[in-house]
Amino acid sequence: MAGQSDPNVSIFSGEEVEFMAEDEMVEIVPNMRMEPLNMLCGDFGPFYPQMATQVPMWLAIALKKRGKCTIRPPEWMSVENLTQILEAERESQAAFQVLPFHYVEISSLLFDYASGDIPDLYMVRSLINDIRDARFLKVESSLESFEDARSSAVKVKNLSAMEVNVVRPFVGRALQAFYKHGSPDLVPNPEAMSARRPQATDNIQRRPLRRR
């Protein structure tokens, strides 16, 4: 997806958005017995063979890498559900279908680390790519009507984390350009905005994320 890892386009890098998505809960089926894991973020387990349990994505990936479990894809990742979502996205040019906020990152992580656990893998991957394309096409089409809206904000419901991350800077620049030519009085004052915006983190260099 364009802009996922370009710091000049996105608010966060693709890796940073994916890192945040690793706290999402998924269901695993362990193949071993293990005592509960007591961590700062919560307690997980105990684990018993063939008894499904919920854990964060990062823990599921860690156990999967060690051959200690299988990961059950979420229900929305079935071919039937994805097909319905894709049809609904294409039928409505105004509304976005409800999907998990981190659906892009969750599916990407499962494709990378648990592809063998996903039924109809190639069809699921194709459907998710088509859904992402359809949603971005609708966002781009919506931008064409902003010039006549005379609004200082854009409200779009049901966008995902990665979509917001990519679209938000572009929408801001597009609106500023529209208002500069058509309604200069609506263009926000950059100096006033920067005075109100916290600057503490602006000069802090981001450290590369380490895989958990």
C-alpha positions in Angstrom: 0.0 0.0 0.0 1.4 3.4 -0.9 2.7 5.4 2.0 2.7 2.6 4.5 6.4 3.0 5.3 7.2 6.5 4.0 7.6 8.9 7.0 6.9 11.9 4.7 3.5 10.6 3.8 2.2 8.7 6.9 1.9 9.8 10.5 3.4 6.4 11.6 5.4 3.9 9.6 3.8 0.6 8.6 6.0 -1.2 11.1 4.7 1.1 13.9 1.1 0.5 13.0 1.7 -3.2 12.8 3.4 -3.1 16.2 0.3 -1.6 17.8 -1.9 -4.2 16.2 0.1 -7.0 17.9 -1.9 -6.3 21.1 -5.1 -7.5 19.5 -6.4 -10.7 20.9 -6.6 -13.9 18.8 -7.5 -17.5 19.5 -4.9 -20.2 19.5 -5.0 -24.0 20.0 -2.0 -25.1 22.0 -0.3 -28.5 21.5 1.4 -28.5 24.9 0.7 -28.0 28.6 2.1 -24.9 30.2 1.4 -22.9 33.4 -0.1 -19.4 33.2 2.1 -16.6 31.9 1.9 -13.6 34.3 2.9 -10.4 32.5 2.5 -6.7 33.0 -0.1 -6.6 30.3 -2.2 -9.4 31.8 -2.3 -13.1 32.7 -2.6 -15.7 29.9 -3.1 -19.4 30.3 -2.9 -22.0 31.6 -2.4 -23.8 28.4 -3.7 -27.3 27.7 -3.4 -29.4 24.5 -6.2 -28.9 22.0 -8.0 -26.4 24.3 -8.5 -23.0 22.6 -7.6 -19.9 24.5 -7.3 -16.2 23.8 -3.9 -14.5 23.7 -2.4 -11.3 22.2 -1.2 -11.5 18.6 2.5 -11.1 19.7 2.3 -14.1 22.1 0.4 -16.2 19.5 3.2 -15.5 17.0 5.9 -16.3 19.5 4.3 -19.6 20.3 3.6 -20.4 16.7 7.3 -19.8 15.8 8.2 -22.4 18.4 5.7 -24.9 17.1 3.6 -24.7 20.3 0.2 -23.9 18.8 -1.9 -23.2 15.8 -3.7 -19.9 15.3 -7.3 -19.7 14.4 -8.1 -17.0 11.9 -10.9 -14.6 13.1 -14.4 -15.2 11.8 -14.3 -12.2 9.5 -11.4 -13.8 7.5 -13.6 -16.5 6.1 -14.2 -16.5 2.3 -17.9 -16.2 2.8 -17.7 -13.1 5.1 -15.0 -11.4 3.0 -17.0 -11.9 -0.2 -20.0 -10.3 1.4 -17.9 -7.4 2.6 -16.3 -6.9 -0.8 -19.7 -6.9 -2.5 -21.1 -4.3 0.0 -18.0 -2.1 -0.5 -18.5 -2.1 -4.2 -22.2 -1.5 -4.1 -22.0 1.6 -1.8 -19.8 4.4 -2.8 -20.5 6.4 0.3 -20.4 4.0 3.2 -17.5 1.9 4.5 -18.2 -1.6 5.9 -17.4 -2.3 9.5 -14.1 -4.2 9.8 -11.7 -4.6 12.7 -9.7 -1.4 13.2 -6.5 -3.4 12.5 -7.8 -5.7 9.8 -4.9 -4.9 7.5 -2.2 -5.6 10.0 -3.9 -8.7 11.5 -4.3 -10.3 8.1 -0.7 -9.4 7.1 0.7 -10.9 10.3 -1.3 -14.1 9.9 -0.2 -14.4 6.2 3.4 -14.0 7.4 3.4 -16.3 10.4 0.4 -18.6 10.2 -0.4 -19.1 6.5 -0.8 -22.8 7.0 -3.6 -22.2 9.5 -5.7 -20.2 7.1 -8.3 -22.2 5.0 -8.4 -21.1 1.4 -5.3 -18.9 1.9 -5.0 -17.6 -1.7 -8.7 -16.7 -1.9 -8.6 -14.9 1.5 -5.5 -13.0 0.5 -7.1 -11.9 -2.8 -10.3 -10.8 -1.2 -8.6 -8.7 1.4 -6.5 -7.0 -1.2 -9.6 -6.3 -3.3 -11.4 -4.9 -0.2 -8.4 -2.6 0.5 -8.4 -1.4 -3.1 -12.1 -0.8 -3.1 -12.0 1.2 0.1 -9.1 3.4 -1.0 -10.8 4.1 -4.3 -13.9 5.4 -2.4 -11.7 7.6 -0.3 -10.1 9.1 -3.5 -13.5 9.6 -5.1 -14.7 11.4 -2.0 -11.9 13.9 -2.1 -13.3 15.2 -5.4 -16.3 16.6 -3.6 -14.4 18.3 -0.8 -13.8 21.5 -2.8 -17.5 22.4 -2.8 -18.1 21.3 0.8 -16.6 24.4 2.4 -15.8 22.5 5.5 -12.7 22.6 7.7 -13.0 18.9 8.6 -13.7 15.6 6.9 -15.7 12.9 8.6 -15.3 9.4 7.3 -16.6 6.4 9.4 -15.2 2.9 9.7 -11.7 3.5 8.3 -9.1 1.2 9.6 -5.8 2.1 11.4 -3.6 1.7 8.3 -6.2 3.5 6.1 -6.4 6.5 8.5 -2.6 6.6 8.7 -2.2 6.8 5.0 -5.2 9.0 4.2 -5.0 11.6 7.0 -2.0 13.5 5.8 -3.2 13.5 2.2 -6.7 14.7 3.1 -5.2 17.5 5.2 -3.0 18.7 2.3 -5.8 18.4 -0.2 -8.2 20.4 1.9 -5.6 23.1 2.5 -5.0 23.4 -1.2 -8.7 23.6 -2.0 -9.3 26.3 0.6 -6.2 28.2 -0.4 -7.6 28.7 -3.9 -11.3 28.9 -3.2 -11.7 30.2 0.4 -8.4 31.5 1.9 -10.2 32.5 5.1 -10.8 28.8 5.9 -7.1 27.9 5.7 -5.8 27.2 9.2 -3.0 29.4 10.4 0.1 27.1 10.7 1.8 29.4 13.3 -1.3 29.4 15.5 -1.7 25.6 15.2 2.0 25.0 16.0 1.7 27.2 19.1 -1.2 25.0 20.4 0.4 21.7 19.4 2.8 20.0 21.8 6.3 20.1 20.4 8.1 17.9 22.8 8.2 14.8 20.6 8.8 16.6 17.3 12.6 16.5 17.6 12.9 13.0 19.1 14.3 10.6 16.7 12.3 7.4 16.4 14.0 4.2 17.4 13.5 1.2 15.2 10.9 -1.3 16.6 12.2 -4.6 17.8 10.2 -7.7 17.1 8.8 -9.1 20.4 
